[in-house]
Amino acid sequence: MAEIRKIKRTAMILFCIICVVLVWYLFNAARGIWLTREMLNWNATLVAGSALNILAVLGALGISLSSLHSIRRKETPFTQKSVKKLKALAILLILFEPLRFAWEYLVQINNPIFISENSQARTTVHVSLGGSILAVGLVVYCVALVLSYGISLQNQIDETL
C-alpha cells in the first residue's frame, strides 16, 4: 500500500513539473512569435513549420500529462491504451528533431541573416540536441513494445489458468 502512495505522489510531482514546463513553453513560444513578428518575413512555410513544431511539443506534453493523470487515478498502466500513448509519444519524439531541422533550414532560406548590411555573406544558425530527443523517442518506443509483450504474456497466463 505504501508503494502505491509513493507511485501516486511521484506521478503528482511529475504532473506538476510538466504543467510548469507546458506553461513555460507556451510563454516562450508566444514571446518568440511576438519578438520576431517584424524581423521575419512570415510566409506559409514559416507559419506551417512553427505550427508543426508547437503542435509536436504540445502533443508530447499532453500525452505525458494524460499518462500521469491515469496513474494518479490508480488506473493500471498495463493496457493497450497505455501502449498506444507511449507509441504516440515515441513517434512525436522521433519526428521532433528532423522536423525542427527542416523547419530551421526553410526559415534560413526564406529569411537569411547577413553578416553586415553591405555584405552578401550569410550566416546560418542551427540549434540541435545532437539526436538525443531522437534516441529518447526510440527508447520510449522500445519500452512500449516491451510493455505490449508483457501484456500479451499476462493475457496468455490468465487464459491458461
VOPAGU-2260 file (C-alpha; in pm, 1 decimal, decimal comma):
REM VOPAGU-2260
SITE   aa  ch    i         X         Y         Z
SITE  MET   A    0       0,0       0,0       0,0
SITE  ALA   A    1     289,2     234,4      75,4
SITE  GLU   A    2     428,8     161,9    -270,3
SITE  ILE   A    3     103,6     275,1    -435,2
SITE  ARG   A    4     108,7     600,3    -238,0
SITE  LYS   A    5     468,4     656,8    -341,9
SITE  ILE   A    6     381,1     599,8    -708,3
SITE  LYS   A    7      80,6     833,9    -688,2
SITE  ARG   A    8     286,6    1101,9    -512,4
SITE  THR   A    9     562,2    1074,4    -772,1
SITE  ALA   A   10     305,5    1093,3   -1053,8
SITE  MET   A   11     158,7    1406,0    -893,1
SITE  ILE   A   12     500,2    1572,8    -864,5
SITE  LEU   A   13     584,8    1486,7   -1225,9
SITE  PHE   A   14     240,2    1608,0   -1337,0
SITE  CYS   A   15     306,4    1944,8   -1168,9
SITE  ILE   A   16     653,6    1970,4   -1322,5
SITE  ILE   A   17     517,2    1900,2   -1670,7
SITE  CYS   A   18     243,6    2160,6   -1615,5
SITE  VAL   A   19     513,2    2416,7   -1531,8
SITE  VAL   A   20     709,8    2312,2   -1842,3
SITE  LEU   A   21     393,2    2347,1   -2052,4
SITE  VAL   A   22     321,7    2698,9   -1923,3
SITE  TRP   A   23     687,4    2796,8   -1971,0
SITE  TYR   A   24     686,6    2660,1   -2327,2
SITE  LEU   A   25     365,9    2843,9   -2417,6
SITE  PHE   A   26     505,7    3166,4   -2271,6
SITE  ASN   A   27     831,2    3133,6   -2467,0
SITE  ALA   A   28     653,2    3036,0   -2789,5
SITE  ALA   A   29     424,8    3339,9   -2766,6
SITE  ARG   A   30     720,0    3562,2   -2674,6
SITE  GLY   A   31     924,6    3428,6   -2967,0
SITE  ILE   A   32     643,0    3492,1   -3213,5
SITE  TRP   A   33     590,3    3840,5   -3072,0
SITE  LEU   A   34     960,2    3934,0   -3086,9
SITE  THR   A   35    1010,5    3804,0   -3441,6
SITE  ARG   A   36     687,2    3938,6   -3589,5
SITE  GLU   A   37     867,9    4228,5   -3757,3
SITE  MET   A   38    1208,5    4069,4   -3816,4
SITE  LEU   A   39    1092,0    3766,7   -4011,8
SITE  ASN   A   40     916,5    3755,8   -4343,9
SITE  TRP   A   41     619,9    3547,2   -4227,3
SITE  ASN   A   42     503,8    3320,2   -4507,3
SITE  ALA   A   43     318,0    2989,4   -4536,8
SITE  THR   A   44     635,2    2782,7   -4487,8
SITE  LEU   A   45     732,8    2964,8   -4171,4
SITE  VAL   A   46     382,5    2954,0   -4024,9
SITE  ALA   A   47     335,7    2583,8   -4109,6
SITE  GLY   A   48     677,1    2491,8   -3966,5
SITE  SER   A   49     615,1    2689,4   -3649,8
SITE  ALA   A   50     271,1    2533,6   -3610,4
SITE  LEU   A   51     409,8    2179,6   -3657,2
SITE  ASN   A   52     683,2    2243,5   -3403,2
SITE  ILE   A   53     440,0    2382,9   -3147,9
SITE  LEU   A   54     188,3    2101,3   -3206,7
SITE  ALA   A   55     457,8    1833,6   -3166,5
SITE  VAL   A   56     571,8    1976,1   -2832,8
SITE  LEU   A   57     215,7    2030,1   -2709,6
SITE  GLY   A   58     122,9    1677,7   -2819,4
SITE  ALA   A   59     416,3    1522,7   -2632,9
SITE  LEU   A   60     341,2    1722,3   -2318,3
SITE  GLY   A   61     -30,4    1642,3   -2345,4
SITE  ILE   A   62      32,1    1268,5   -2377,0
SITE  SER   A   63     269,4    1285,0   -2080,9
SITE  LEU   A   64      10,0    1467,1   -1869,1
SITE  SER   A   65    -259,1    1218,5   -1971,0
SITE  SER   A   66     -41,9     921,7   -1873,8
SITE  LEU   A   67      47,4    1070,8   -1536,0
SITE  HIS   A   68    -316,3    1160,3   -1472,4
SITE  SER   A   69    -413,7     797,0   -1536,1
SITE  ILE   A   70    -152,2     679,0   -1286,0
SITE  ARG   A   71    -279,7     927,0   -1026,1
SITE  ARG   A   72    -631,9     782,7   -1068,7
SITE  LYS   A   73    -499,0     433,3    -989,1
SITE  GLU   A   74    -558,9     305,3   -1341,2
SITE  THR   A   75    -337,3      17,0   -1435,8
SITE  PRO   A   76     -68,5     109,4   -1688,7
SITE  PHE   A   77     -77,3    -244,7   -1826,4
SITE  THR   A   78    -332,3    -179,1   -2101,3
SITE  GLN   A   79    -316,3    -138,9   -2476,3
SITE  LYS   A   80    -434,8     221,1   -2424,2
SITE  SER   A   81    -112,2     293,5   -2233,2
SITE  VAL   A   82      89,7     125,8   -2507,2
SITE  LYS   A   83     -78,4     345,7   -2769,7
SITE  LYS   A   84       1,1     657,0   -2564,8
SITE  LEU   A   85     365,3     553,8   -2533,0
SITE  LYS   A   86     392,4     478,5   -2905,2
SITE  ALA   A   87     235,8     814,7   -2993,9
SITE  LEU   A   88     477,6     990,0   -2758,9
SITE  ALA   A   89     768,9     797,4   -2910,6
SITE  ILE   A   90     668,8     891,0   -3265,2
SITE  LEU   A   91     642,1    1258,9   -3170,1
SITE  LEU   A   92     986,3    1245,4   -3009,1
SITE  ILE   A   93    1137,2    1060,4   -3306,0
SITE  LEU   A   94     997,5    1312,9   -3555,2
SITE  PHE   A   95    1076,5    1622,3   -3348,7
SITE  GLU   A   96    1442,3    1677,4   -3437,6
SITE  PRO   A   97    1413,5    1604,8   -3812,8
SITE  LEU   A   98    1109,7    1835,1   -3834,2
SITE  ARG   A   99    1289,7    2103,5   -3635,4
SITE  PHE   A  100    1596,9    2074,6   -3856,5
SITE  ALA   A  101    1386,8    2104,1   -4175,1
SITE  TRP   A  102    1197,8    2399,8   -4027,4
SITE  GLU   A  103    1518,6    2584,5   -3936,6
SITE  TYR   A  104    1656,2    2519,6   -4285,3
SITE  LEU   A  105    1344,1    2660,6   -4451,0
SITE  VAL   A  106    1342,0    2963,6   -4222,3
SITE  GLN   A  107    1703,8    3041,6   -4307,9
SITE  ILE   A  108    1637,4    3010,2   -4681,6
SITE  ASN   A  109    1342,0    3248,3   -4663,6
SITE  ASN   A  110    1491,6    3483,7   -4401,8
SITE  PRO   A  111    1869,5    3489,6   -4442,4
SITE  ILE   A  112    2084,9    3650,8   -4176,3
SITE  PHE   A  113    2350,4    3872,5   -4335,0
SITE  ILE   A  114    2677,6    3939,7   -4157,6
SITE  SER   A  115    2658,4    4312,0   -4238,4
SITE  GLU   A  116    2423,3    4535,9   -4432,3
SITE  ASN   A  117    2653,9    4570,7   -4735,5
SITE  SER   A  118    2772,9    4211,7   -4737,8
SITE  GLN   A  119    2636,9    3924,5   -4941,8
SITE  ALA   A  120    2779,3    3673,0   -4691,7
SITE  ARG   A  121    2514,0    3490,5   -4492,0
SITE  THR   A  122    2537,7    3315,6   -4161,8
SITE  THR   A  123    2334,5    3017,8   -4053,1
SITE  VAL   A  124    2209,1    2922,5   -3712,4
SITE  HIS   A  125    2127,7    2566,9   -3612,4
SITE  VAL   A  126    2010,3    2451,9   -3271,7
SITE  SER   A  127    2041,2    2080,7   -3208,0
SITE  LEU   A  128    2048,0    1843,9   -2916,7
SITE  GLY   A  129    2265,6    1606,6   -3113,6
SITE  GLY   A  130    1994,1    1349,2   -3175,0
SITE  SER   A  131    1924,5    1294,6   -2805,6
SITE  ILE   A  132    1549,5    1352,2   -2844,8
SITE  LEU   A  133    1550,3    1104,4   -3133,5
SITE  ALA   A  134    1731,2     849,6   -2914,2
SITE  VAL   A  135    1485,4     902,8   -2627,4
SITE  GLY   A  136    1198,2     851,7   -2872,7
SITE  LEU   A  137    1347,5     521,4   -2987,1
SITE  VAL   A  138    1388,6     406,1   -2625,6
SITE  VAL   A  139    1029,5     503,3   -2542,1
SITE  TYR   A  140     910,9     305,8   -2845,6
SITE  CYS   A  141    1110,0       3,5   -2723,8
SITE  VAL   A  142     953,6      38,3   -2376,9
SITE  ALA   A  143     609,6      45,0   -2542,3
SITE  LEU   A  144     691,7    -276,8   -2730,2
SITE  VAL   A  145     815,5    -445,7   -2411,8
SITE  LEU   A  146     501,7    -333,8   -2226,3
SITE  SER   A  147     283,4    -466,6   -2507,2
SITE  TYR   A  148     467,4    -800,6   -2496,6
SITE  GLY   A  149     424,5    -816,8   -2118,6
SITE  ILE   A  150      51,8    -750,3   -2153,6
SITE  SER   A  151      17,4   -1032,5   -2408,8
SITE  LEU   A  152     211,0   -1271,6   -2182,2
SITE  GLN   A  153     -13,7   -1180,9   -1887,5
SITE  ASN   A  154    -322,3   -1242,1   -2102,0
SITE  GLN   A  155    -187,8   -1584,4   -2205,1
SITE  ILE   A  156    -121,6   -1677,6   -1841,1
SITE  ASP   A  157    -469,6   -1558,8   -1738,5
SITE  GLU   A  158    -628,9   -1767,2   -2015,7
SITE  THR   A  159    -425,4   -2074,2   -1921,0
SITE  LEU   A  160    -546,7   -2065,7   -1562,1
